[in-house]
Every structure is written in C-alpha cells, then in structure tokens.
C-alpha cells in the first residue's frame, strides 16, 4: 500500500508543478507582451517627435514676423540676406517693390533668410527624451499593476533639406506586480536603433526606425520565495506619418503609425524547480489620430509656447493569444483602444526645443488603463 500511495503523492506534486508552470508561463507571456508594447510605442513616439522637430513640422514652423518696429535690426537682416543666393530674394523683393510695400520687402527677406539659415546652419541635432508609464489591469485572475520607464537619446544629421538620419539608444525598466501567486516581474533592457526622416512635401513628414533590444528579466512568486532569471531578445520596427497644416496660430496635424515587435525569451528553471520553456511574444499596432495646437505670439522667458491636445485610436492587429489559467479564467486585452493626450511644446530661435506631455490610455478598455508622463529636450546646431 505504501508504494501506490507514494506514487499518487508524486503524481499530485507533478501535476501541481505542471499547473504552476503553465500559469507562470502564460502570466509571463501576457505581462511581458504588454510592457514590451509600451516600450516599443514609447520609442517610436520619441523618434517621431524628434523628426517632426527636425523639420520644423511642429511649433517652430511658425516664425515670428518682422514688424515695422523692428527696422532698427535692418543691418542684421541685410547680413543674413547676404548669405543667400540672389535668386532666392529677387522674386520677393521685386514683387514688394512693384507694390510699393517696403515693410513687406523687409518681412519677406527676413523670413527667407531665417529659413535658409536654419536649413544650412544647423545640420546636427542632439536629443533626450524620457517617459514613465503607470499601468493598472483589473482582471480578477490576471490582474497586475506597475510602471514602465523609458529613456532615450540620439543624434542625427540633416544631409538634405528634406532628409535626416540618426542613431538612437534607449534604456527601459519595467516592474509589474501580479495578483497570481503574489508574483512580481521586473525587466531591464537596452536598445539601439537607426532612424530616418523624410519630408516629401512641406505638409507631410515621414519617419521610420528599426532596432534591437537586449533584455534581462527577473520573475518572483510566492512572496519572493521562488525566483527565476531569464534573458530575451527583441526586434522591432516603426513607421509614422504626420501632417502639418497651419491656419494662423492654429495647427492641425493628422497622424498615423504602424509598429511591430517580436521578442524571444529563453527558457529557465526557477529556484523551486519549476521549469518554463522558451517562448516568443509579439505585437503589431496600427494607430491614427489628430493633434490640434495653438501657438502664442508672445514669448515667455525667451521661449515660444504651444499647448496642444491629441486623440489617437489604436488597433492591435497582432497580439498574444488569450491566456486561460488553471483556475478556468481567461484573460486577454481588447484589440481596440483610444488615447487622449495633452501637452506643451517649447521652442526658441537658438535651435532649442522641448515638450511636456501627459496621456491617458483607457478608452475602449473596461479593465485596463495606463497613464504616461513624458518630456524631451532637443538642440540643433
């Protein structure tokens, strides 16, 4: 009798271990897919904002006009104009002279000079951006909450007036607490990605990036009693398009974006002996929306200000399969959602730009939300 009883106990332990392994595998798959999607989306946003700033598709496209009270700066304007080819100024000057409008001549010359100096005088750019996302999912079985930190920096060169290329590096750190088995999942990673921006027409800016990430995860459960560590490698790419239509101080910018990532995670065995096989997570997202902003004519502490609001709708056309835990409960985020954001752009005539933004991603999600706060600074020289 002792033998069969012992075998039954062993079978039960094996079954219990298999159940725990299955649940942990699926819970890890779900949470890492979500945090990786956030990191990739934040990086794509970094690049998109940088390229738009590089081509003056944002607030800096609205240059200050030269009024009659600025005529004492005439010598400075003439010096700027002397750097330009004559054929750039002749048509505007001739039209102004024909109309007898000397103020218009001065304004036209200053605007052309300003654009030309900016185009040829600041081919290099350096930038830094940071974002912190707070996540909360209320699914009863697969509930989790935590933070995702994304930091990025890059340098680029505008080798043509309508093309820019650069290299970006990023660091990410995620920390997710799960209700299942009182678990905790943390991840650190670094990313390297080249990017290219193109402005085929003044009203349209396109950018694309492709990158690789090296990640380290630490998984803990049972109040940190069981610990496991594993590595992962991610590849990703993004494509964005942004319009810019100015109506005086008002700017309307329709946007669209596409991103995809695939992450392969190594297998591991935790400290209690539960084995998890290697797995892959992936995600694909299509988004579109519109941004509306207003640029103030007055400067504050030497900076122009442009507050804005933005709405973006998202469709996750590639996402992880539904997770069914051994409790019988099934968890899967929705495919459709909406993001509402608001922020402030800052810029000056010395090539320095920046922005502060907050966003809420909850629309379309009954049990999930994330709040992101981010800021950036960029210098062209």
C-alpha positions in Angstrom: 0.0 0.0 0.0 2.9 2.3 0.7 4.1 2.2 -2.8 0.9 3.2 -4.6 0.2 5.9 -2.1 3.7 7.3 -2.7 3.2 7.2 -6.4 -0.1 9.1 -6.1 1.6 11.8 -4.0 4.3 12.1 -6.6 1.8 12.3 -9.4 -0.1 15.1 -7.5 3.1 17.0 -6.9 4.0 16.6 -10.6 0.5 17.8 -11.6 0.7 20.7 -9.2 4.1 21.7 -10.6 2.8 21.5 -14.1 -0.1 23.7 -13.3 2.1 26.3 -11.7 4.5 26.2 -14.6 1.6 26.6 -17.1 0.1 29.5 -15.3 3.5 31.2 -14.8 4.4 30.7 -18.4 1.1 32.3 -19.6 1.2 35.1 -17.0 4.7 36.0 -18.0 3.7 35.9 -21.7 0.8 38.3 -21.0 2.7 40.8 -18.9 5.9 40.9 -21.0 3.8 41.4 -24.1 2.1 44.4 -22.5 5.3 46.0 -21.2 7.2 45.4 -24.4 4.4 47.0 -26.4 4.7 50.1 -24.1 8.5 50.3 -24.5 8.3 50.0 -28.3 5.5 52.5 -28.6 7.4 55.0 -26.4 10.5 54.6 -28.5 8.5 55.1 -31.7 7.0 58.3 -30.3 10.5 59.5 -29.3 11.7 59.2 -32.9 8.5 60.7 -34.4 8.7 63.8 -32.2 12.4 64.2 -32.9 11.9 64.1 -36.7 9.0 66.5 -36.6 11.1 68.9 -34.6 14.0 68.5 -37.0 11.8 69.5 -40.0 10.0 72.3 -38.1 6.7 70.4 -38.6 5.8 71.4 -35.1 5.5 74.8 -33.4 8.9 76.1 -34.6 7.5 76.2 -38.1 5.5 79.3 -37.1 8.2 82.0 -37.3 7.9 85.4 -35.8 7.2 88.1 -38.4 9.2 91.3 -38.5 7.1 94.3 -37.8 7.8 98.0 -38.6 9.1 98.4 -35.1 12.0 96.0 -35.9 13.5 98.2 -38.5 16.4 99.1 -36.3 17.6 95.5 -36.9 17.9 96.2 -40.6 21.7 95.8 -40.6 21.3 92.3 -39.1 18.7 91.4 -41.7 21.0 92.5 -44.5 23.8 90.5 -43.1 21.6 87.4 -43.1 20.4 88.1 -46.6 23.9 88.4 -47.9 24.4 84.7 -47.1 21.7 83.7 -49.6 21.8 83.2 -53.3 20.4 86.3 -55.0 17.7 84.4 -56.9 16.0 83.4 -53.6 15.3 87.0 -52.7 14.9 88.7 -56.1 11.3 87.5 -56.8 10.0 88.5 -53.3 11.9 91.8 -53.5 10.6 92.6 -57.0 7.0 91.9 -56.0 7.3 94.1 -52.9 8.9 96.9 -54.9 6.2 96.7 -57.6 3.6 97.1 -54.8 5.5 99.9 -53.2 5.4 97.9 -49.9 8.8 98.2 -48.3 7.6 96.7 -45.0 6.7 93.6 -47.0 10.1 93.6 -48.6 11.7 93.6 -45.2 9.4 90.8 -43.9 9.9 88.6 -47.0 13.7 89.0 -46.8 13.8 88.1 -43.1 11.6 85.1 -43.5 13.6 83.7 -46.4 16.8 84.4 -44.5 15.6 82.7 -41.4 14.5 79.5 -43.1 17.7 79.3 -45.1 20.0 79.9 -42.2 18.1 77.3 -40.2 18.3 74.8 -43.0 22.1 75.1 -43.7 23.3 76.4 -40.4 22.0 73.6 -38.1 22.6 70.2 -39.7 23.3 68.4 -36.5 20.9 67.6 -33.7 21.1 66.0 -30.2 18.1 65.0 -28.2 17.0 63.3 -25.0 13.5 62.1 -24.0 12.1 60.3 -21.0 8.7 58.7 -20.4 7.2 57.0 -17.4 4.0 54.8 -17.7 1.8 53.7 -14.9 -0.2 50.5 -15.7 -3.2 49.1 -14.0 -5.2 46.0 -15.1 -8.2 44.9 -13.0 -8.8 41.4 -14.4 -9.7 39.2 -11.4 -7.4 36.3 -12.3 -4.7 38.1 -14.3 -4.8 41.5 -12.5 -1.5 43.3 -12.5 -0.1 46.9 -12.0 3.2 48.5 -12.2 5.4 51.0 -14.1 7.4 51.2 -17.3 10.3 53.7 -17.6 11.7 54.6 -21.0 14.7 56.8 -21.5 16.1 57.7 -25.0 18.8 59.8 -26.5 20.0 60.2 -30.1 22.0 62.2 -32.6 21.2 62.9 -36.2 22.4 64.8 -39.3 20.3 66.5 -41.9 22.2 65.8 -45.1 19.5 67.3 -47.3 16.9 69.9 -46.6 14.2 67.1 -46.8 16.1 64.1 -45.3 17.6 63.4 -41.9 19.2 60.2 -40.5 20.3 59.4 -37.0 21.0 56.8 -34.3 19.1 56.4 -31.1 19.8 54.4 -27.9 17.3 53.7 -25.2 17.0 52.2 -21.7 13.8 50.6 -20.3 12.9 49.2 -16.9 9.6 47.6 -16.1 8.2 46.5 -12.8 4.9 44.6 -12.7 3.1 43.1 -9.7 0.7 40.3 -10.5 -2.2 39.0 -8.3 -1.4 35.4 -9.4 0.8 33.7 -6.9 1.7 37.1 -5.4 4.1 37.4 -8.3 6.5 40.2 -9.4 8.2 40.6 -12.8 10.9 43.1 -13.4 12.8 43.7 -16.7 15.7 45.8 -17.8 16.8 46.4 -21.4 18.9 48.5 -23.8 18.0 49.3 -27.3 20.0 50.5 -30.4 18.1 51.7 -33.4 18.9 53.8 -36.5 16.1 56.1 -37.9 15.4 58.1 -41.0 13.1 61.1 -41.6 11.8 62.4 -44.9 9.7 65.4 -45.7 8.5 64.9 -49.3 6.2 68.0 -49.2 6.1 70.8 -46.6 2.8 69.4 -45.1 4.0 65.8 -44.6 6.7 64.3 -42.5 7.5 60.5 -42.6 9.9 58.6 -40.3 10.9 55.0 -39.8 13.1 53.1 -37.4 14.2 49.5 -36.9 16.0 48.3 -33.8 17.2 45.5 -31.5 16.9 45.2 -27.7 18.7 43.0 -25.2 16.6 42.3 -22.1 17.0 40.7 -18.7 14.0 39.6 -16.7 13.6 38.5 -13.1 10.5 36.6 -12.1 9.4 36.1 -8.5 6.4 34.4 -6.9 5.0 33.2 -3.6 6.1 36.5 -1.9 9.5 36.3 -3.5 10.2 32.8 -2.2 10.7 31.4 -5.8 13.0 33.3 -8.1 13.9 32.9 -11.7 16.0 34.9 -14.2 16.0 34.7 -18.0 17.2 36.7 -21.0 15.3 37.9 -24.1 16.0 39.5 -27.4 13.6 41.8 -29.2 13.5 43.2 -32.8 11.1 45.9 -33.8 10.2 48.5 -36.4 8.0 51.5 -36.7 6.7 53.8 -39.4 5.0 57.1 -38.8 3.4 59.9 -40.9 2.5 63.3 -39.6 0.8 66.2 -41.4 1.1 69.9 -40.5 -1.5 72.4 -41.6 -1.2 76.0 -40.3 -4.1 78.4 -40.0 -2.6 81.4 -38.4 -1.7 80.4 -34.9 -3.7 77.2 -35.1 -2.0 74.0 -36.3 -3.8 70.8 -37.2 -1.7 67.6 -37.5 -3.3 64.3 -38.6 -1.1 61.3 -37.6 -0.8 57.6 -38.5 1.6 55.0 -37.2 2.5 51.3 -37.6 4.7 49.3 -35.3 5.6 45.6 -34.9 7.8 43.7 -32.5 8.9 40.2 -31.8 10.6 39.1 -28.6 12.1 35.7 -27.9 12.5 34.7 -24.3 14.9 32.0 -23.1 13.7 29.0 -21.1 14.5 28.8 -17.4 14.0 26.9 -14.1 13.1 28.8 -11.0 14.6 28.3 -7.5 11.8 25.8 -6.6 12.4 23.6 -9.6 9.5 24.7 -11.8 10.7 24.7 -15.5 9.4 27.2 -18.1 10.2 26.5 -21.7 11.4 29.2 -24.1 8.6 31.3 -25.7 8.0 34.2 -28.1 5.8 37.2 -27.7 4.9 39.6 -30.4 2.7 42.6 -31.1 1.5 44.8 -34.1 -0.3 48.0 -33.8 -1.9 50.4 -36.3 -2.9 53.9 -35.0 -4.3 57.1 -36.3 -5.5 60.4 -34.9 -5.2 64.1 -34.9 -3.4 66.8 -32.9 -4.6 70.4 -32.5 -2.4 73.2 -31.1 -2.3 76.9 -30.7 1.0 79.0 -30.7 1.1 82.1 -28.6 2.6 85.2 -30.2 4.3 86.3 -27.0 7.4 84.7 -25.7 7.9 83.7 -22.1 11.5 83.6 -20.7 12.7 83.6 -24.3 10.6 80.6 -25.4 7.6 80.4 -27.6 4.8 78.2 -26.2 2.3 75.9 -28.0 -0.2 74.0 -25.9 -1.9 71.1 -27.7 -4.3 68.2 -27.4 -4.2 64.9 -29.3 -6.5 61.9 -29.7 -5.2 58.6 -31.2 -7.2 55.5 -31.9 -5.3 52.2 -31.9 -5.9 48.7 -33.3 -3.7 45.9 -32.1 -3.9 43.6 -35.1 -1.2 41.3 -33.7 -1.4 40.3 -30.0 -0.9 37.4 -27.7 -3.5 34.6 -27.6 -6.0 34.6 -24.8 -4.5 33.3 -21.5 -6.5 30.7 -19.7 -5.3 29.9 -16.2 -5.8 26.7 -14.4 -8.5 28.5 -12.4 -10.5 28.4 -15.6 -10.5 32.2 -16.0 -9.5 33.7 -19.4 -7.6 37.0 -19.8 -6.9 38.9 -23.0 -6.7 42.7 -23.5 -9.0 44.3 -26.1 -7.8 44.9 -29.6 -9.2 48.5 -29.9 -8.5 51.4 -27.7 -8.1 55.2 -27.6 -5.5 57.5 -26.2 -6.1 61.1 -25.1 -3.1 63.4 -24.5 -2.3 67.0 -23.8 0.9 68.9 -23.5 3.1 71.9 -24.2 5.7 72.5 -26.8 8.5 75.0 -26.2 10.9 76.5 -28.8 13.2 79.4 -29.4 15.3 80.8 -32.3 18.5 79.3 -31.0 17.7 75.7 -32.1 16.4 74.6 -28.7 13.0 72.8 -28.5 11.3 70.7 -25.8 7.9 69.4 -24.8 6.0 68.1 -21.7 3.1 65.7 -22.2 0.6 63.6 -20.3 -1.6 60.9 -21.8 -4.4 58.5 -20.7 -4.9 55.2 -22.4 -8.2 53.9 -21.2 -10.8 54.5 -23.9 -12.1 51.1 -25.1 -10.6 49.2 -22.2 -13.1 48.1 -19.5 -10.5 46.8 -17.0 -7.2 48.3 -18.2 -5.6 51.8 -18.2 -2.2 53.4 -18.4 -1.1 56.9 -17.7 2.1 58.2 -19.3 4.1 61.3 -18.4 7.0 62.3 -20.7 9.3 65.2 -21.5 12.0 66.0 -24.0 14.7 68.4 -25.0 16.4 68.8 -28.3 19.2 71.1 -29.6 20.0 71.7 -33.2 23.4 73.2 -34.2 
